[in-house]
Structures are given as structure tokens and as C-alpha cells.
Amino acid sequence: MESTLPKVSSICYSVGEIRPIEALVALGMADQNTIESLAARGIQNFCEDCRPAHDMCTSCIADTLAESGLQPADIGAVVLGHSMAKWDLKEEQAFLSALAAMGFSRSQIFGVSMQACTVANAALDLARLLVSSTFGPKNVLVIIFGKDSEGNRLAPQAATLFSDGAVSCIVSSGSGTLEIVGAASLTDPALAALEWSELSFPKYLVSGVMSLRKVCESVYAQGRISAREIAAVFATNGSSIYLQMIGSASGVADNHVYRENLPRYAHVYGCDSLIGMRDRMRAQDFKSGEYVISVAWAPNVASACLLRRV
């Protein structure tokens, strides 16, 4: 039977210049002890993109449209999500002007915020709801991006390293490679009052694991499957510790957690899961009917999106 669920296709991304973590010393962001700490967490490189955010996004959009064979006129709605990036009226107008220059005209355009680095799953969820609605668009363009704006890529205690990047894809009621089976997210607003420090990490960790388990259980229930049926987990590449925690919370075997991009790119704001899917499927595609799950964690938000290869 042909699937009627919304489908994801044409995932394309840009991560700017890939630089070794040792370059952080010259940039005044780290000393040798910090470099060694990052390396111990599985991080070898970071990504730097000096372009404005709207240029990062439009380069991905052009690649997604070219790969999908769609024109701007074929896109019924646009969903934009950003993570930890400076985004004001000036940037918003620049982005809209860039879309107009590409040939986009009157469209539904939605912005997803307050999701931090879990934003990709929330954006996919919104896109699938739009496509599934009775009079909804056939094709939705999803764009996720994040960019350093504070001049420091290091999280406190060098817990992780942030990279610039953007990723885009099509969510469609027509053809596609991965159908969206379910999605869920949880936010713990009480954590917002905590200082991001070593003393607070246990509280973040306990709340995060609980939320991660709940969102994973929710999407498994939506798909009527168990964790044993998951072929791969694509997670927030905060560090090797993040990946272990997310793998454990998802209930999936550790060797099914995709790790290849952690040393390549570090943690690309909001984009890790979609980038991982693109790279994994290009290297080794999934079999028809296999399930994959995108699981993301930020200090106070956890989300998951269950997909199936079609």
C-alpha cells in the first residue's frame, strides 16, 4: 500500500569552513587544556561560516530546489527554524528579500522559536501538520540554521563546541525518501532559571533524560513500534557523552547511534540530525521499511521525530 504520510526529501546542508579545534587557540577562545578536553569528548573540528545567516540559508535552499526539481512556485509554505543565532528585524527582512530574489512570491511563512537546538524536529512536525491538513500545501520547504554571534563557541566547562551551519529539505505529500511517522517535544521551563554551570549539570541531566525518554516513548507509540525496530539514531552532536545519553534514553543499541559527524563538524546549531541523515543515506542507504529516529536535546528542551524509509 502506498504511504499517505508526509515525506522528507532533498536534504542539503552547508557548514562553511571546517577548521581543526587547535585553531581556537589562535582565536583566543581556548588554551591547550581546553583543546585536550574537547578531544577527549570526541570533537576534532568545528565549522565557521562568515556569511550572514540569510546567505547561509539561501545557499542550502538553492541546492534543495535543484535536487528536488521543484521551483519556488511549487512551494506552498516555508518553515524557518533557528538555534542560538542573532535574529532581528534586519535579518528577517534580509531573509525575505533573499527569498524574493530566488523567485518566491506570496507564501505561508512560519518561524519556529524557543526550541534551541531541538528546532529541526519541531520544524519537521509543523511541516507535516501543514501538509496533512485538508487544504494544506503539497510541498513545504524547511530551513534550519544556527550561527555564532557572541564570539565564543565554547559551552561552559568546554562541555561542547558550537559550529555554524544551515540545512534545508522538502516535506511533501507526494514523493520522498523518509516518511514522518510521529514527532514529540517537551520543554521544562523551570530549567531556564538555572545558571549554565557545573553545579547545575546534574539537574539538567536528570530532567533531560526524563524528557528524552518521554518523547521517544511518545513517537514509538505513534508509530506502534518498539525501540528494537530502530535502525539508526541521529542525535545532537554535543559530545560523545551527549550521544551516549541520548542513545540510552532512546532505548536503542549503542552501535545504532550515528557518530561519524561529531569529530567532523562538532555540534552544528540545530542541524545535526538532518545533516547526519543526509550523510548516512549517501554512504549507506536504509532498506525500505526501516525506521530511524531523530532525537535532540538542549538544556531545557527534548524532542524526537520518527521516520521510515520508503
PyMOL commands that set and color helices and strands:
alter all, ss='L'
color gray80, all
select helices_A, chain A and resi 23-26+32-40+53-68+72-74+89-102+116-132+156-158+189-193+201-223+227-229+240-250+254-256+261-265+272-283
alter helices_A, ss='H'
color red, helices_A
select strands_A, chain A and resi 7-14+17-20+45-48+77-83+108-112+139-146+162-163+165-172+178-187+230-235+267-268+291-298+301-309
alter strands_A, ss='S'
color yellow, strands_A
deselect
rebuild
show_as cartoon
